[in-house]
């Protein structure tokens, strides 16, 4: 699944922080897939101010094709469904929701 910088950050935040040992191993692999390499970090120039993360929006960082297995996909879908039910989705979730829920 092709994800841009914002989508990668959103999915990283949707992933659970805890789970079974088997799921933690899967989460570790998915987080690594979603993370940014040194070249991307340099180009994006991430800056954290309190809870706000900003980056160079003009950086030429192509969308990344991230492979999600069935279990990792289910984790993201479950979180999105919970957020939808509680009406906690924000505008930035829109494209991620479409990509995961319209499969």
Backbone as a chain_set.jsonl record, in Angstrom:
{"seq": "XXXXXXXXXXXXXXXXXXXXXXXXXXXXXXXXXXXXXXXXXXXXXXXXXXXXXXXXXXXXXXXXXXXXXXXXXXXXXXXXXXXXXXXXXXXXXXXXXXXXXXX", "coords": {"N": [[0.846, -1.161, 0.0], [0.676, 2.131, -0.939], [1.896, 4.874, 0.804], [1.935, 8.228, 1.896], [4.025, 10.712, 3.561], [2.549, 11.88, 5.753], [0.479, 9.969, 6.015], [1.962, 7.713, 6.735], [2.899, 8.5, 9.251], [0.458, 8.758, 10.595], [-0.546, 6.111, 10.539], [1.453, 4.87, 12.043], [0.821, 5.955, 14.531], [-1.644, 4.814, 14.945], [-1.212, 2.182, 15.453], [-1.237, -0.385, 17.934], [0.215, -0.06, 21.229], [0.78, -2.136, 22.823], [0.457, -5.724, 23.2], [0.036, -9.217, 22.378], [2.892, -11.466, 22.511], [3.474, -12.518, 19.97], [2.108, -10.676, 18.347], [3.502, -8.359, 19.001], [5.939, -8.795, 17.763], [5.164, -8.691, 15.089], [4.236, -6.056, 14.996], [6.623, -4.682, 15.437], [8.003, -5.15, 13.054], [6.266, -3.921, 11.2], [6.3, -1.279, 12.115], [8.947, -0.654, 11.562], [8.897, -0.797, 8.778], [7.242, 1.39, 8.248], [8.706, 3.479, 9.21], [11.178, 6.143, 8.837], [14.006, 6.469, 6.753], [17.5, 7.489, 6.994], [18.081, 9.277, 4.896], [15.519, 10.201, 4.21], [14.814, 11.398, 6.656], [16.679, 13.491, 6.748], [15.92, 15.007, 4.502], [13.261, 15.647, 5.151], [13.501, 16.968, 7.571], [12.424, 16.817, 10.306], [10.708, 18.345, 13.032], [10.003, 18.618, 16.411], [7.691, 20.135, 18.424], [6.554, 20.444, 21.433], [3.686, 18.568, 21.435], [3.34, 18.725, 18.795], [4.298, 17.83, 15.561], [6.339, 18.763, 12.927], [7.408, 19.128, 9.493], [9.473, 19.441, 6.552], [7.488, 20.247, 4.099], [7.9, 20.522, 1.429], [9.775, 18.736, 0.709], [11.215, 16.266, -1.385], [10.073, 13.503, -1.071], [9.204, 10.419, -1.957], [6.079, 8.558, -2.068], [5.786, 5.682, -0.033], [5.841, 2.232, -0.576], [4.299, 0.179, 1.445], [4.222, -2.926, 2.982], [1.601, -4.677, 4.346], [0.672, -7.234, 6.412], [-1.949, -9.63, 7.052], [-2.626, -9.646, 9.821], [-1.492, -7.25, 10.833], [-2.906, -5.42, 9.257], [-5.489, -5.914, 10.216], [-5.208, -4.909, 12.813], [-4.924, -2.138, 12.381], [-7.338, -1.6, 11.055], [-9.169, -2.297, 13.077], [-8.624, -0.3, 15.005], [-9.304, 2.003, 13.534], [-12.034, 1.5, 13.127], [-12.938, 1.594, 15.787], [-12.384, 4.281, 16.383], [-14.068, 5.509, 14.525], [-16.589, 4.678, 15.41], [-16.666, 5.973, 17.875], [-16.694, 8.501, 16.99], [-14.249, 9.876, 16.64], [-12.56, 10.327, 14.559], [-10.428, 12.331, 12.541], [-9.868, 14.898, 10.078], [-7.341, 14.381, 8.953], [-7.217, 11.637, 9.044], [-8.665, 10.707, 6.938], [-7.706, 9.799, 4.282], [-6.203, 7.578, 5.031], [-8.147, 6.026, 6.252], [-9.809, 5.485, 4.045], [-8.024, 3.939, 2.477], [-7.55, 1.657, 4.056], [-10.091, 0.717, 4.788], [-11.547, 0.356, 2.503], [-10.766, -1.939, 1.229]], "CA": [[0.0, 0.0, 0.0], [1.454, 3.364, -1.04], [1.561, 5.843, 1.841], [2.772, 9.424, 1.922], [4.639, 10.985, 4.865], [1.505, 12.043, 6.765], [-0.195, 8.687, 6.207], [2.869, 6.835, 7.487], [2.873, 8.952, 10.643], [-0.854, 8.438, 11.153], [-0.623, 4.665, 10.774], [2.327, 4.595, 13.19], [0.089, 6.324, 15.744], [-2.817, 3.954, 15.097], [-0.788, 0.845, 15.89], [-1.281, -0.539, 19.394], [1.494, -0.007, 21.938], [0.967, -3.404, 23.526], [-0.267, -6.861, 22.653], [0.662, -10.513, 22.634], [4.272, -11.544, 22.044], [3.452, -12.708, 18.509], [1.708, -9.412, 17.737], [4.575, -7.379, 19.185], [6.925, -9.049, 16.718], [4.569, -8.164, 13.854], [4.223, -4.6, 15.122], [7.995, -4.197, 15.28], [8.311, -5.183, 11.615], [5.449, -2.906, 10.529], [6.832, 0.045, 12.501], [10.182, -0.451, 10.816], [8.477, -0.519, 7.393], [6.648, 2.723, 8.189], [9.652, 4.495, 9.675], [11.887, 6.928, 7.839], [15.449, 6.225, 6.748], [18.298, 8.689, 7.237], [17.919, 10.198, 3.769], [14.205, 10.823, 4.367], [14.908, 12.281, 7.825], [17.438, 14.685, 6.369], [15.103, 15.792, 3.571], [12.042, 16.106, 5.815], [13.889, 17.874, 8.655], [11.391, 16.758, 11.334], [10.862, 19.184, 14.221], [8.982, 18.348, 17.414], [7.42, 21.25, 19.319], [5.51, 19.899, 22.298], [3.095, 17.386, 20.798], [3.22, 19.038, 17.366], [5.401, 17.419, 14.7], [6.315, 19.422, 11.622], [8.469, 18.7, 8.596], [9.585, 20.167, 5.295], [6.431, 19.766, 3.206], [8.382, 20.614, 0.052], [10.792, 17.705, 0.481], [10.873, 15.319, -2.44], [10.075, 12.15, -0.503], [8.122, 9.698, -2.642], [5.251, 7.654, -1.287], [6.454, 4.408, 0.219], [4.996, 1.047, -0.7], [4.429, -0.552, 2.708], [3.539, -4.225, 2.967], [0.868, -4.998, 5.563], [0.102, -8.574, 6.471], [-3.342, -9.699, 7.493], [-2.764, -9.285, 11.235], [-1.214, -5.814, 10.963], [-4.045, -4.732, 8.656], [-6.61, -6.035, 11.162], [-4.958, -3.999, 13.937], [-5.224, -0.78, 11.94], [-8.779, -1.554, 10.788], [-9.842, -2.31, 14.379], [-8.48, 1.036, 15.606], [-10.11, 2.94, 12.745], [-13.448, 1.222, 13.438], [-13.188, 2.126, 17.136], [-12.406, 5.742, 16.286], [-15.265, 5.876, 13.776], [-17.728, 4.453, 16.299], [-16.628, 7.007, 18.919], [-16.651, 9.78, 16.27], [-12.958, 10.485, 16.963], [-11.764, 10.503, 13.344], [-10.149, 13.711, 12.139], [-9.683, 15.038, 8.639], [-6.086, 13.756, 8.527], [-7.417, 10.189, 8.969], [-9.525, 10.408, 5.801], [-7.091, 8.969, 3.237], [-5.821, 6.3, 5.644], [-9.402, 5.286, 6.419], [-10.204, 4.992, 2.722], [-7.104, 2.903, 2.017], [-7.671, 0.427, 4.83], [-11.471, 0.254, 4.921], [-12.121, 0.068, 1.19], [-10.025, -3.045, 0.624]], "C": [[0.899, 1.234, 0.0], [0.952, 4.37, -0.003], [2.506, 7.037, 1.763], [3.278, 9.653, 3.356], [3.577, 11.078, 5.96], [0.803, 10.721, 7.056], [0.669, 7.715, 7.003], [2.866, 7.209, 8.967], [1.548, 8.601, 11.316], [-0.956, 6.955, 11.469], [0.274, 4.274, 11.949], [1.602, 4.883, 14.505], [-1.153, 5.477, 15.976], [-2.451, 2.566, 15.641], [-0.801, 0.749, 17.415], [0.121, -0.544, 20.006], [1.796, -1.316, 22.642], [0.122, -4.49, 22.887], [0.43, -8.146, 23.024], [2.082, -10.499, 22.089], [4.319, -11.663, 20.524], [3.087, -11.396, 17.805], [2.786, -8.348, 17.885], [5.655, -7.553, 18.126], [6.437, -8.491, 15.381], [4.593, -6.644, 13.865], [5.615, -4.001, 14.914], [8.366, -4.122, 13.799], [7.534, -4.085, 10.879], [5.959, -1.503, 10.864], [8.119, 0.358, 11.733], [9.875, -0.112, 9.354], [7.98, 0.916, 7.246], [7.639, 3.832, 8.524], [10.419, 5.125, 8.507], [13.38, 6.635, 7.921], [16.187, 7.56, 6.906], [18.139, 9.732, 6.127], [16.578, 10.942, 3.874], [14.211, 11.807, 5.54], [15.593, 13.594, 7.464], [16.587, 15.596, 5.479], [13.883, 16.403, 4.269], [12.321, 17.08, 6.949], [12.789, 17.961, 9.73], [11.739, 17.671, 12.504], [9.684, 18.908, 15.151], [8.875, 19.564, 18.324], [6.247, 20.832, 20.197], [4.99, 18.615, 21.686], [2.965, 17.558, 19.288], [4.478, 18.623, 16.609], [5.261, 18.138, 13.363], [7.499, 18.924, 10.805], [8.429, 19.55, 7.34], [8.596, 19.571, 4.293], [6.867, 19.756, 1.738], [9.437, 19.554, -0.278], [10.302, 16.716, -0.568], [11.027, 13.889, -1.905], [8.907, 11.405, -1.138], [7.299, 8.853, -1.669], [5.978, 6.326, -1.155], [5.442, 3.276, 0.107], [5.251, 0.172, 0.518], [3.595, -1.82, 2.629], [2.906, -4.476, 4.336], [0.338, -6.408, 5.446], [-1.313, -8.497, 7.008], [-3.51, -9.219, 8.936], [-2.527, -7.793, 11.443], [-2.369, -4.992, 10.386], [-5.229, -4.756, 9.604], [-6.443, -5.089, 12.35], [-5.328, -2.563, 13.569], [-6.726, -0.628, 11.705], [-9.555, -1.49, 12.103], [-9.791, -0.931, 15.03], [-9.319, 2.059, 14.858], [-11.603, 2.739, 13.009], [-13.82, 1.773, 14.807], [-13.299, 3.647, 17.1], [-13.653, 6.232, 15.561], [-16.493, 5.767, 14.677], [-17.821, 5.541, 17.366], [-16.628, 8.421, 18.33], [-15.398, 10.573, 16.63], [-12.075, 10.689, 15.74], [-11.606, 11.982, 13.025], [-9.901, 13.724, 10.644], [-8.41, 14.348, 8.158], [-6.182, 12.233, 8.434], [-8.112, 9.758, 7.671], [-8.884, 9.462, 4.781], [-6.66, 7.609, 3.781], [-7.066, 5.418, 5.809], [-9.835, 4.689, 5.078], [-9.321, 3.838, 2.259], [-7.284, 1.584, 2.764], [-9.099, -0.133, 4.839], [-12.105, -0.104, 3.594], [-11.38, -1.043, 0.474], [-10.972, -4.15, 0.243]], "O": [[1.783, 1.361, 0.847], [-0.238, 4.678, 0.065], [3.714, 6.88, 1.586], [2.982, 8.864, 4.253], [3.698, 10.417, 6.992], [0.559, 10.389, 8.216], [0.162, 6.979, 7.849], [2.834, 6.335, 9.833], [1.527, 8.192, 12.477], [-1.404, 6.582, 12.553], [-0.109, 3.434, 12.763], [1.752, 4.142, 15.477], [-1.664, 5.429, 17.095], [-3.29, 1.873, 16.216], [-0.419, 1.696, 18.104], [1.086, -0.978, 19.375], [2.94, -1.576, 23.016], [-0.808, -4.211, 22.13], [1.311, -8.163, 23.883], [2.44, -9.625, 21.298], [5.111, -10.987, 19.868], [3.685, -11.048, 16.787], [2.966, -7.521, 16.991], [6.223, -6.572, 17.647], [7.209, -7.891, 14.633], [4.931, -6.015, 12.862], [5.762, -2.947, 14.294], [8.969, -3.147, 13.351], [8.096, -3.397, 10.026], [6.037, -0.642, 9.988], [8.343, 1.492, 11.311], [10.519, 0.756, 8.766], [8.26, 1.579, 6.247], [7.431, 4.989, 8.16], [10.315, 4.691, 7.359], [13.951, 6.56, 9.009], [15.566, 8.622, 6.945], [18.073, 10.931, 6.401], [16.511, 12.152, 3.656], [13.681, 12.912, 5.433], [15.131, 14.672, 7.838], [16.543, 16.809, 5.683], [13.522, 17.549, 4.002], [11.483, 17.925, 7.261], [12.288, 19.046, 10.024], [12.895, 17.766, 12.917], [8.524, 18.957, 14.74], [9.865, 19.977, 18.929], [5.094, 20.86, 19.766], [5.754, 17.68, 21.445], [2.531, 16.643, 18.589], [5.588, 19.015, 16.97], [4.195, 18.123, 12.747], [8.461, 18.375, 11.343], [7.471, 20.284, 7.098], [8.848, 18.515, 3.714], [6.274, 19.064, 0.91], [9.929, 19.487, -1.404], [9.119, 16.379, -0.621], [11.973, 13.176, -2.24], [7.748, 11.73, -0.88], [7.768, 8.486, -0.592], [6.696, 5.903, -2.061], [4.331, 3.36, 0.631], [6.283, -0.493, 0.615], [2.422, -1.792, 2.259], [3.595, -4.485, 5.356], [-0.364, -6.74, 4.491], [-1.802, -7.427, 7.371], [-4.438, -8.466, 9.235], [-3.289, -7.142, 12.158], [-2.763, -3.981, 10.968], [-5.903, -3.742, 9.784], [-7.424, -4.529, 12.839], [-5.967, -1.859, 14.352], [-7.318, 0.37, 12.115], [-10.498, -0.709, 12.227], [-10.799, -0.448, 15.547], [-9.976, 2.894, 15.48], [-12.351, 3.712, 13.103], [-14.892, 2.354, 14.974], [-14.197, 4.227, 17.711], [-14.232, 7.252, 15.936], [-17.335, 6.665, 14.699], [-18.916, 5.979, 17.721], [-16.569, 9.409, 19.062], [-15.461, 11.774, 16.89], [-10.952, 11.176, 15.869], [-12.526, 12.778, 13.215], [-9.742, 12.673, 10.023], [-8.396, 13.784, 7.064], [-5.328, 11.599, 7.815], [-8.14, 8.57, 7.349], [-9.466, 8.428, 4.453], [-6.742, 6.603, 3.077], [-7.03, 4.218, 5.538], [-10.186, 3.511, 5.003], [-9.824, 2.861, 1.705], [-7.182, 0.512, 2.166], [-9.28, -1.35, 4.892], [-13.114, -0.809, 3.568], [-11.366, -1.088, -0.756], [-10.543, -5.176, -0.285]]}, "num_chains": 1, "name": "protein.A"}
